[in-house]
């Protein structure tokens, strides 16, 4: 199933497997001014090429190396052999050797297994983390959390933000075990600091009021961490916490056979809380007397004192 939508100068191509005539899980490739952002899954690659048949694709950038972002790359490069491919340094090994053997069964059915790509690529930090098209200039923003290699793209003149999977719409009630809450919250804060005016997410939903939505997502995740910290203090198990926060398992837990679950989200909250507990314990350890530094000599770039902002978020 494929759905094509024009949003001004941006073309959104949404792709999904359909079950009983209904889409199961949307993923999206965006085209703007000759630049293609992500390539969709392998099963939809020919449909994506048909959607783009009247357009030129001069450049392709990958937000992260999941199978629903990289799966269509070989087919697209057959259609557009002169297109330059940009990836982050961390994404490159997964592009060249996708971990297909470790893919969960539902992912193989839902997206298909990507083929290795051993052709020429350009590493983003080697070009100054900036991609230019004839009309626009996109800044590459590192946004780890969903995956360690994740990046987003920001066009500062138009204030467009292509967030990949860093920001997805809806209320989080299930995560995968490998997602990092600290990374996600930090990345969302980075994206919010850009003050975008239009947000293009990997699920295909386009937001015209992204800033309050980004702050809302940050607040929701921080609140989850607070709730888990309080329940941890009461000695509750992960199962008991999941029942209190999410009385019903979301459908995705069933369809992914537990790969996405509330328990994994609670585990991410516990890891987030443990990080700040460790920092707090280190901070109260006795320290040798420090040389007195006159106030005017203090380093204004020292950000070591910024950590209590998150700690206060956690404690409420």
C-alpha positions as CSV (number, residue, x, y, z in Angstrom):
1,X,0.0,0.0,0.0
2,X,1.3,3.4,-1.0
3,X,0.0,6.9,-0.4
4,X,1.5,10.0,-2.1
5,X,0.9,13.5,-0.7
6,X,2.3,16.9,-1.9
7,X,3.0,19.4,0.9
8,X,4.2,22.5,-0.9
9,X,7.6,21.7,-2.3
10,X,7.9,18.5,-0.3
11,X,6.5,15.2,-1.6
12,X,5.7,12.6,1.0
13,X,5.5,8.9,-0.1
14,X,4.0,6.7,2.7
15,X,4.4,3.0,2.4
16,X,2.9,0.1,4.4
17,X,2.0,-3.5,4.2
18,X,-1.8,-4.0,4.2
19,X,-3.6,-6.6,6.2
20,X,-7.3,-7.2,5.4
21,X,-7.2,-4.0,3.3
22,X,-5.8,-1.8,6.0
23,X,-2.3,-0.4,6.5
24,X,-0.4,-1.9,9.4
25,X,2.6,0.4,9.9
26,X,3.4,3.4,7.8
27,X,6.9,4.5,6.9
28,X,7.7,7.5,4.7
29,X,10.3,8.7,2.2
30,X,10.3,12.5,1.5
31,X,11.5,14.1,-1.7
32,X,12.4,17.8,-1.9
33,X,14.4,19.6,-4.6
34,X,16.1,16.4,-5.9
35,X,16.9,15.1,-2.4
36,X,15.3,11.8,-1.2
37,X,15.2,11.4,2.5
38,X,15.1,7.6,3.3
39,X,14.3,4.9,0.7
40,X,11.5,2.9,2.4
41,X,11.4,-0.9,2.7
42,X,12.5,-3.4,0.1
43,X,9.0,-4.6,-0.7
44,X,7.8,-1.1,-1.7
45,X,10.9,0.0,-3.7
46,X,9.3,-0.4,-7.1
47,X,6.2,1.5,-6.0
48,X,8.4,4.3,-4.7
49,X,10.2,4.5,-8.0
50,X,6.9,4.8,-9.8
51,X,5.8,7.6,-7.4
52,X,9.0,9.4,-8.3
53,X,9.1,8.7,-12.0
54,X,8.5,12.3,-13.1
55,X,11.0,13.6,-10.7
56,X,14.8,13.7,-10.5
57,X,16.7,12.2,-7.6
58,X,20.2,13.6,-7.4
59,X,20.9,12.8,-3.7
60,X,19.7,10.3,-1.2
61,X,20.2,10.5,2.6
62,X,19.5,7.9,5.2
63,X,18.3,8.9,8.6
64,X,19.2,5.5,10.2
65,X,19.9,2.0,9.1
66,X,16.7,0.2,9.8
67,X,15.2,-2.0,7.1
68,X,12.3,0.4,6.5
69,X,14.7,3.2,5.7
70,X,17.4,1.4,3.7
71,X,15.5,-1.4,2.1
72,X,14.7,0.4,-1.2
73,X,18.2,1.8,-1.8
74,X,19.6,-0.8,-4.3
75,X,16.4,-0.5,-6.5
76,X,16.4,3.3,-6.4
77,X,20.0,3.4,-7.4
78,X,19.2,1.2,-10.4
79,X,16.7,3.8,-11.4
80,X,18.9,6.8,-10.4
81,X,22.5,5.5,-10.8
82,X,24.0,9.0,-10.6
83,X,22.5,9.8,-7.3
84,X,24.9,10.5,-4.4
85,X,24.2,8.6,-1.2
86,X,24.8,10.1,2.2
87,X,24.9,8.2,5.5
88,X,26.3,8.8,9.0
89,X,29.5,7.0,9.9
90,X,27.6,4.8,12.4
91,X,25.1,3.8,9.7
92,X,27.6,2.6,7.2
93,X,28.4,-0.9,8.6
94,X,24.7,-1.7,8.7
95,X,24.2,-0.5,5.1
96,X,27.1,-2.7,3.9
97,X,26.1,-5.7,6.0
98,X,22.5,-5.6,7.2
99,X,22.0,-7.7,10.3
100,X,19.3,-9.8,8.6
101,X,19.9,-12.9,10.6
102,X,19.0,-11.1,13.8
103,X,15.8,-9.5,12.4
104,X,12.7,-10.4,14.3
105,X,10.2,-12.5,12.2
106,X,7.6,-9.7,12.1
107,X,10.2,-7.3,10.7
108,X,11.0,-9.7,7.9
109,X,7.3,-10.0,7.0
110,X,6.5,-6.4,7.5
111,X,9.4,-4.7,5.7
112,X,11.5,-7.4,4.0
113,X,15.2,-8.0,4.5
114,X,17.5,-5.3,3.0
115,X,20.2,-6.2,0.6
116,X,23.8,-5.1,1.3
117,X,24.9,-1.9,-0.5
118,X,28.6,-1.9,-1.2
119,X,28.6,1.0,-3.7
120,X,30.0,4.5,-3.2
121,X,28.6,6.5,-0.3
122,X,29.6,9.8,1.3
123,X,29.9,10.1,5.1
124,X,28.0,13.1,6.4
125,X,30.7,14.4,8.7
126,X,33.2,14.5,5.8
127,X,31.0,17.1,4.1
128,X,30.5,19.3,7.2
129,X,27.2,17.7,8.1
130,X,25.4,19.8,5.5
131,X,23.6,18.8,2.3
132,X,22.8,21.4,-0.3
133,X,20.3,21.2,-3.1
134,X,19.8,23.9,-5.9
135,X,17.3,25.8,-3.6
136,X,17.9,24.6,0.0
137,X,20.5,23.8,2.5
138,X,20.0,21.1,5.1
139,X,21.8,20.8,8.4
140,X,22.5,17.3,9.7
141,X,21.5,16.9,13.3
142,X,22.8,13.9,15.3
143,X,19.7,12.5,17.2
144,X,20.7,9.2,18.9
145,X,18.1,7.4,21.0
146,X,15.8,5.5,18.7
147,X,19.1,4.1,17.3
148,X,22.7,5.1,18.0
149,X,23.2,6.1,14.3
150,X,20.1,8.3,13.9
151,X,20.2,11.7,12.3
152,X,17.6,14.4,11.4
153,X,17.7,17.1,8.8
154,X,16.8,20.8,9.4
155,X,16.4,23.5,6.7
156,X,16.9,26.8,8.6
157,X,15.4,29.1,6.0
158,X,12.1,27.3,5.7
159,X,12.4,25.9,9.3
160,X,11.6,22.4,8.0
161,X,12.5,19.5,10.3
162,X,12.7,16.0,9.0
163,X,12.8,14.0,12.2
164,X,13.0,10.4,11.0
165,X,12.0,8.2,13.9
166,X,13.3,10.6,16.6
167,X,9.8,12.1,16.9
168,X,6.7,10.1,16.2
169,X,3.2,11.1,16.8
170,X,1.0,9.6,19.4
171,X,1.4,8.5,23.0
172,X,4.3,6.2,23.7
173,X,3.1,3.0,25.5
174,X,5.6,0.4,24.1
175,X,9.2,0.6,23.1
176,X,11.8,-1.8,21.8
177,X,14.5,-3.0,24.2
178,X,17.3,-1.2,22.4
179,X,15.9,2.3,22.5
180,X,17.7,4.7,24.8
181,X,15.5,7.1,26.8
182,X,18.3,9.5,27.7
183,X,19.3,9.8,24.1
184,X,15.7,10.3,22.9
185,X,15.0,13.1,25.4
186,X,18.3,14.8,24.6
187,X,17.6,14.5,20.9
188,X,14.1,15.9,21.3
189,X,15.4,18.8,23.2
190,X,17.9,19.5,20.5
191,X,15.2,19.4,17.9
192,X,13.0,21.7,20.0
193,X,15.9,24.2,20.3
194,X,15.8,24.6,16.5
195,X,12.2,26.1,16.7
196,X,11.0,24.3,13.6
197,X,7.8,25.5,11.9
198,X,7.0,22.3,10.0
199,X,7.9,18.8,11.1
200,X,8.0,15.8,8.8
201,X,8.1,12.5,10.7
202,X,8.9,9.0,9.5
203,X,5.3,7.9,10.1
204,X,4.2,10.3,7.4
205,X,2.4,12.8,9.7
206,X,3.3,16.4,9.0
207,X,3.0,18.8,11.9
208,X,2.3,22.6,11.5
209,X,2.7,23.2,15.2
210,X,5.8,21.1,16.0
211,X,7.3,23.0,19.0
212,X,4.4,22.3,21.5
213,X,4.3,18.7,20.2
214,X,8.0,18.3,20.8
215,X,7.8,19.7,24.3
216,X,4.7,17.6,25.0
217,X,6.6,14.5,24.0
218,X,9.5,15.4,26.3
219,X,7.2,16.1,29.2
220,X,5.4,12.8,28.7
221,X,8.7,10.8,28.7
222,X,10.1,12.6,31.7
223,X,6.8,12.0,33.5
224,X,7.1,8.3,32.8
225,X,10.6,8.3,34.3
226,X,9.3,10.1,37.4
227,X,6.5,7.6,37.8
228,X,8.9,4.7,37.4
229,X,11.3,6.2,40.0
230,X,8.5,6.5,42.5
231,X,7.3,2.9,41.9
232,X,10.9,1.7,42.1
233,X,11.1,3.3,45.6
234,X,8.0,1.3,46.5
235,X,9.6,-1.9,45.4
236,X,7.3,-2.7,42.5
237,X,8.4,-5.1,39.8
238,X,8.4,-4.1,36.1
239,X,5.3,-6.1,35.5
240,X,3.5,-4.3,38.3
241,X,4.6,-0.9,36.9
242,X,3.4,-1.8,33.4
243,X,0.0,-2.7,34.8
244,X,-0.2,0.6,36.6
245,X,0.9,2.8,33.8
246,X,-0.7,0.8,30.9
247,X,-3.5,-1.4,32.1
248,X,-3.9,-3.0,28.6
249,X,-1.1,-4.2,26.4
250,X,-1.1,-2.2,23.2
251,X,-1.7,-4.2,20.0
252,X,1.8,-3.7,18.8
253,X,3.0,-5.9,21.7
254,X,1.0,-8.8,20.3
255,X,1.9,-8.2,16.6
256,X,5.7,-7.9,17.4
257,X,5.6,-10.8,19.8
258,X,6.9,-8.6,22.6
259,X,9.6,-6.8,20.7
260,X,7.7,-3.6,21.5
261,X,6.3,-3.6,25.0
262,X,5.5,-1.5,28.0
263,X,8.1,-3.5,30.0
264,X,10.8,-2.3,27.6
265,X,9.7,1.3,28.0
266,X,9.9,0.8,31.8
267,X,13.3,-0.7,31.4
268,X,14.4,2.4,29.5
269,X,13.0,4.6,32.3
270,X,15.0,2.6,34.9
271,X,18.2,3.0,32.9
272,X,17.5,6.8,32.6
273,X,16.9,7.1,36.3
274,X,20.0,5.0,37.2
275,X,22.1,7.3,35.1
276,X,21.1,10.3,37.2
277,X,21.4,8.3,40.5
278,X,25.0,7.5,39.5
279,X,25.7,11.1,38.7
280,X,24.2,12.2,42.0
281,X,26.3,9.7,44.0
282,X,29.4,10.8,42.3
283,X,28.6,14.4,43.0
284,X,28.3,13.9,46.8
285,X,31.7,12.0,47.1
286,X,34.3,14.0,49.1
287,X,36.6,15.9,46.8
288,X,40.0,17.3,47.6
289,X,40.1,21.0,48.2
290,X,40.1,22.9,44.9
291,X,42.1,25.9,44.0
292,X,40.1,29.0,44.5
293,X,39.4,30.5,41.1
294,X,38.4,34.2,40.9
295,X,34.9,34.5,39.5
296,X,36.1,36.3,36.4
297,X,38.3,33.3,35.5
298,X,35.5,30.7,35.5
299,X,35.1,29.0,32.2
300,X,31.8,30.1,30.7
301,X,31.7,27.1,28.4
302,X,31.7,24.6,31.3
303,X,28.4,22.7,31.1
304,X,29.1,20.3,33.9
305,X,26.7,22.0,36.2
306,X,23.8,21.6,33.7
307,X,23.0,18.1,34.7
308,X,20.6,18.9,37.7
309,X,18.1,20.3,35.1
310,X,17.3,16.7,34.2
311,X,17.7,15.5,37.8
312,X,15.1,18.1,38.9
313,X,12.8,16.9,36.0
314,X,13.1,13.4,37.5
315,X,12.4,14.3,41.1
316,X,9.5,16.6,40.3
